[in-house]
Structure formats: structure tokens, C-alpha cells
Amino acid sequence: MPSLVVLALVVVSAVAMTRPDSSEDWARRDALLADPVAHQHCVERAGATYCHYPRYGPLVDWWAAPVEGVLARVPAPTPVVVHQRMRPWADLPWLEEDARQRIVEVLPSLPRSQPRPPDDHSVTVAFTWEAGGTDDVELAWQVASLTVGLPVVGVARHAPCDAAGQARGAVALWLAGQSTPDAGRALADALDRGAWANPNAGGRLVPSRHHLGDEVSDQGNAVAIGPDDAAVAVALLRLPAAEVAQALAPHWERLAQPSFGTDRLADLLGVEPAPTPPRRPVPGVQAPGLVLTGPCP
């Protein structure tokens, strides 16, 4: 699957690993981590604001595709802010332990573990972008969740709220899947493999880029949905997106209410839910434990 990796942050580069930088160079890098807002550049585009670190501007085009793909189908889209945030070490997977130790020594502001993103109604992108569709799904899912009133940030790692049976979960997944052609293919592949189904939580699905494999990330794991919700979303994805959006528009406020069930959504649009295959376990890999915090409010 093709991927685009841009600069894995100013924290590390091949040059930094092969020749010593001055203390002033590392101090400037540390300042970027200590106060991201002061150093990021924000641009507005088609109803969304994108805030990125220096030299990451080219990624805005990649981010904008799934974001705009979601907002184009929403009757009254909420303003969206996309923040580039670092996932310590996850964005630098190739580093060996001695290199990590040297980085910690010169970058005191680098978080030692994955920080919980702020619950500020913004969405998060990282420092790498996979161009095969998995990142499209994760970013589009976050934006779609905002538009239907679902949370973007979970209360804790592996602790999403439960939106199973709520129509807005199915709508959000449909919005994410139709956002770009790559997102649709990646979502269909994930559902076909049962990659999001967690047997430790009643088969709930947790849309997330890393959950496309077998690891849950802190971005995109705020909400769990049920297999029936995914089945309705798949059925909607088989219809022309413009027609689905037109049919949903008059009912949008009701659809965003937790009390509006997925079964009512299926009846409203006259769709027959497509069955989603059960998760096919990967040999030697155990699904991560998942603690549901209760129904999504």
C-alpha cells in the first residue's frame, strides 16, 4: 500500500543522527514541542482550518480530501479545525533504543508516552500520511463524528462510549466511507476482514486507523458502534452518495439524537442492512481489551 511520509517531524532526521547539532538547534526543536500553537501555521479552506508545523504544508491537500468529502454531504456542517499533533514514538517506529534515549536527552518537552488529545472539538492528524485510504477513513470518521454530535476524544485509552444502535453511528461511518474513493475501499476491506470487531466488547467496532490492524490508537477510538450499524452504513455506501445525502437532509436534526435508532434509519431510507463478516482472528494476535464507558450521550 503506497504511503507518503513527510519529514517525521523536525525532531529527527538522518542528518541529526549522523552529525551532532548545536544546543541551539535542539532548543528550537524542543520549542516546537513545548508550544505547538505558537509555531504552527493555520490555513482556512472550504469550511475547515488546518494547523500544521513548518514544512508540512503539502499535506494539507491530503487532509482536505476526506474532510471536504464529509462536509459536502452535511446540510449545515460544523466548522472543523484539524490540528497536527505528534504521537510520540509511533511516528518514529524505526528508531532503536539508543537513538530514542539520545532524543529524550535533548528534547525535554517530548512526551514520554502518548498524550490524550485535548477535548476541544478539533480533530487530529499525525506527521505521516498513508495514501492508501486508511488515514482517509480515520480523519473522515473524526470529522463525521463531530457533525453528528459524537465525541472525538475518548475518556481513556481503550474506553470509548457505546453508540451501538444509534443511527448517528451508521451515518458517521457512511460519511467517512464516501468521503474519498480510497476511504471507501479501505473501509470495505476493514469490514470484510472484521478488523474493527472486538470480541472482548460484544463485537463492537471501533473505527480507527490503527484498528484497521490489531492495535487501537488514541485518535479515533472515542466511539464504538455495533455490527448492525456498520451493516446499514455498508448498505448506504452502495447507493449514490448524493441521493443518500438528499434523503438524510430533512431529518438531520433527528438523526443526530441518541434516541434515533439505526433500525429507524434503515426504514427511513428503505435499505436492507448488508451483513458484516465476523472478525477473523490473526494467529498469535489477541484483540485488545475494550472497556465501554456507557452509551454515547
Secondary structure, 3 states (H helix, E strand, C coil): CCCEECCCCCCCCHHHHHCCCCHHHHHHHHHHHHCHHHHCEEEEECCEEEEECCCCCCHHHHHHHHHHHHHCCCCCCCCEEEEECCCCCCCCCCCCHHHHHHHHHHCCCCCCCCCCCCCCCCEEECCEECCCCHHHHHHHHHHHHHHCCCCCCCCCCCCCEECCCEHHHHHHHHHHHHCCHHHHHHHHHHHHHCCCEEHHHCCEECCCCHHHCCCCCCCCCCEEECHHHHHHHHHHHCCCHHHHHHHHHHHHHHHCCCCCEHHHHHHHHCCCCCCCCCCCCCCCCCCCCCCCCCECC
